[in-house]
């Protein structure tokens, strides 16, 4: 019943409409041969309608309830029609209230998405009416009208279900579009930030290159290599960098060490204050080791460890190593000078 109208209002209207049929039956209670049978049919109808309209039920009617409604429809026809004379002079009038009542009950059943049961009840009503008084009574007693109500209910129910499904799909598409836009904006911000960092790092040396016409000293060429590695850190290191780490990494490279930073997303979403604590410890570790190769890598996000730092010194002179190629070298002849796991501050138990 997702049609923008309060469900309580719809249920109240259905209850009033259902009760109206009982009023019509009572109005013509003198026509049936045995009023007690008609009153029993009214009681069954009132019980089934009340159960079907009780608040707090799921939108889709339970199978047992739909089957009960069909059984009540059959019982009503068997109780009422034997008490009526289909050839009565002047017609039966409102004495055939049960036909509209069955149509209402089956419409409620169809509205609550039990279409097969609703059509079964209407089919049984049609068959019983033809058997009782002939096909001519289908129109005069309102059987065709009851079938039309169920048909309209079926069509509207399917249309509303399709509209609800379309609305869910549109909402999902809107969420996906919003997520895509947010991701694009994040990527744009990331690119702008990295470009800004690169410009800050490279601008002084580019000015030197421009002033010298490309004629650099050996020391300036080495500085270019350091700057290249620093720019690579901005791409691969990402969340592993703050000002303290940048300073210590550059100092380590200038004293001849090879430093490699790998950010694999383990620090994403960490509280900024906690992240600064981790990076300050990383900077202290890099500045406090004499290892020739230093590798820092983020741990998985679900680990108690935030960053792992390894310092290696080659056996021999190790002079063949180039800046930035440490990950491609063989570690078999390296001695471990530093092995450090920096924990997440949130994972450290308070004393």
N, C-alpha and C positions, 0 to 999 in steps of 0.2 A: 504494500500500500504506500509506495514511495511516490506520492503525487503532490507533495507540497501542502497537503491538508492534514490537520491533526488526526491521528488515528482514532482518538477517542470520539471525535465528531462523526467519523464514518461509522464506527461501531454503534453509536447511539442511534443514528439514522436507520441503520440496518435492523436494530432491535425494534424500533418503533414501526418500521414497515412490516416486520415479521409479526408483531403483535396485532397489526391492523387486520391480518387475515383471520386471526382468531376471533376478533370482534365481528367480522363478517359471518363467520361460522355460527357464532352465538346469535346473531341477528336472524339467521334462518334456521335455528335449531328445531323449529316445529315441522320442517319439511321432511327430514329423515324419518324412516319408520322406527328406528331405535336410536334415540338421542345419546344413550350411554356409549354406544360404539363410536359416535362422532366425538364425544367428550374425551374418550380414550385416545383417539387420533390427535385431538388438540393437545393433550398432555404430552404425547410422544413428540409432537412437533415443537412444543415449547421447550422440552428438555434438550432436543437435538440443537435447536437454535441457540439456546443459552450456552451449551458446551462449545459450540462453534464460535461464539462471539466473546467468550471469556477473555479478559485482558491478560497480558503477559505471556501470550503464546507465541511460538515461532511463526514467521510469515508463511511458511509452507505447512499446510495442515498435515498432521500425522495420518498414516494410512488407516489406523484403527478408527479414527474419528470420521474419515471420509467414508469408510465402509459402513459405519454406524448410520451416517446420514442416508446412504442408499437404502439400508435396511428399513429405516424409518419411513422413507418414501413408499417403499413397497407395502409396508404395514398400513400406512394411511389409506392407500387406495383399496386394500382388502377390507379395511374397517368401514370406510365411508360408502363406497359404491354399492355394496349390497343393500344399503339402506335407502338408496335413491332410485327413482323410476326414470330411466332415460327418456321415456315417452310421455312424461308428465305434461298435462295441458298447461300452457303458459310458460313452459320452460322451468328450469331449475334455479335460475338466477344466481344469487350468491351462495346457494347450497353447494356449489362446486368450488368453494373456497380452497379446498385441498390442492387443486391444480395450481393455483397461484402460490400457495404455500410451498409446494414442492419446487416450483420454479425459483422461488426466493432461496430456499435451502440449497438447491443445486448451484444457484448463482454465487452464494457465499462459498460453497465448496470450490467452484471454479476460480473465484477471486483469490482464494488461498492456494492456488496453483495445484489443484487436484482435478485437472480437466477430464481425465479418463473416467473418474468416478462420477463427475457431474453429468457427463454425456450418457453414462450407463443408467443413471437415475432417470434422465429424460427419455431415453429409449424404452425403459420399462414402463414409464407412464404412458407413452404413445401406444405401446403394445396392449397394455391393460385397458386403455380407453377404447381402442378399436374392438377388443374382445368384448367389452362391456356394452357399448352402445353403437359401435360402427364408426367408420371413418368420418362420418358427418359431424360427430361431436368434437373432433379435434379443434375445429375453429370456434364453435359455439361455447365450449367449456374453457377456452383459453390455453389449450395445450401448445398451440403454435406460438403464442405469446411467451409462454414459459421457456420454450426452446430458443426463442429469439433473445431472451434475457441472458441465457447461458452463452449463446453465441457471441453476444456483445461483450460479456464479461471475459470470455476466452480471448477475443481479439484485443481488448484493452489490456488485459493482463500480459499478453505476449508483447504488446507494444511498449508497455511500461518496463517490462523486464529488459527489452532490447535498449530502451532509452537509458535505463540504469547502467547496463553494461557499457554502452557508448560513453556515458559520463565517466565511468571508471577508467576507460581507455584514454579519454581526453585528459583526465587528471594525471594518469600515469605518464602520458606524453608530455604534459606540462612540467611534471617533476623532472623528467629526463632532460627536457630542454633547459630547465633552470640549472640542473646539475652540469650540463654541458657548458652553459654560459659561465657558470662559476669556475669550472675547470679551465676554460679559455682565459678568463680574467686572471686566474692564478698563474697560468703559464706565461701570460703577458707580463704580469708583475715580476715573475721570476726572471724572465729574459731581460727586462729593464734593469732589475737589480744587479744581475750578473754583468750586464754591459757597463753599468755604472762602476761596479767594482773593478772590472777590467780596465776601464778608462783611467780610474784612479791609480791603478798599479802601473800601467804602461805609459801614461802621459809624460812623466818626467824623462824616461829614456827615449821616447819618440822625439822629444824636443832636442835631446842631445844628438840623436842620429841626424835630425834635420840640420842642426847647427854645424855638425862635422861633415856633412855631405856623405854620410855613410862610412866614413873612415874612423873606425873604432879601435881603441887600444885593446890589448888582451884582457885587461881587467874589465873593461866595458862589455866585451863579448861574454865574459863569464857572468856578468851582471844580467845580461840579456837572457842567458840560460836560466838564471835564478828566477827572473821575472816570468819566463815561460812556464816554469814549474809552478809558480805561484798562481798564474792564471789557470793552469790545469787543476790546481787545488780548488779553485772556486767552482769548477764544474763537477769534480768528483768528490770533493770534500763536503760541500754544502753545509749541513748542520754541524760538522765537526770544526768549524772555523769561528773564532771570535778574534778580537784584536790581539789578545795575549798569545793565542795559538799561532797566528800569522807571524808575530814577532819571533817566537821561538823556532818556528819552522825555518824562517829565513836565516836566523842565526846558525841553526844546525847545518843548513846547506852551505853557508859561507865558510864553515869550518871543515867542509869536505864530506858531510854526511848526505846520504840519499834518503829523502823523506817521502813516504807515500801515504795518502789519506784516502780511505774508502768509506763513504757514507752510503749505507744500504737501507736507509729508512728507519733504523732502529731508534733514532731520536725524534722522529716526527711526532708531534702532538705532546711532547714533554713540556712540563711547566718551564717557562723561560728562566725563572730563578734557579731551578734545579739543573737545567741545561748549562747555565753559566758555571755552576759548581763543578759539573763534570768537565767542562772545557778548561777551567782553571787548573784542575788536577792533570788534565792531559798536557797543558802547556808546561806545567812544572815537571812532568815526566820527560818530555822532550828536551827541556833545558837542562835536566839533571843527568843525562846519559851521554857517554862518549862513543856510543855505538855508531858504526859506519852506515848502517841501514836501519831505518826506523819505519815501522809499518803500524798505522793506527786504523782500526776498523770498528764500525758500530756492531753491536750484538743484536740478535733478533729482538723485536719489540716486546715479546713475552718473557724475556730473560731478566733475571735480577741484575745482570751485568749490563752496563751502558756501553762501554768502549773497552776494547782489548788493544794493548800497546805491546809491540814486540820490538826489541832492539837487537840487531845482529852485527857481528864483526867478522869479516872474512878471515879465514886462515890464509896467511900470505899477505901480499901487499894490497890485493883487491883493487888495483888501479884500473882495471878494465871496465869498471862499472860506470855507466853514464847516468846522468840525471833523468829521473822519470821512468827508467826501465827496470826498476827493482823487481816488479812483479813477474818479470819474465826470466829472472836469474834462477840458478839452481842453489838451493839452500843447504845442500849436503855438506859443504865445507865451511859453513858459517857457525860461529859460536854465539850462543844466546847470552847477551849481556843484560837484557831487560825483558822481563815478562810481567805484565801488569794488567789486572782486570779492574777497571774503575766501576764500582757498583752504582746503581741508580739510587739517588738519595732517598726516594720513597721506599726502597727495598731494605734500607739499613734499619735495623731494629733500634729504637731509642733505648738508651741506657737508663 
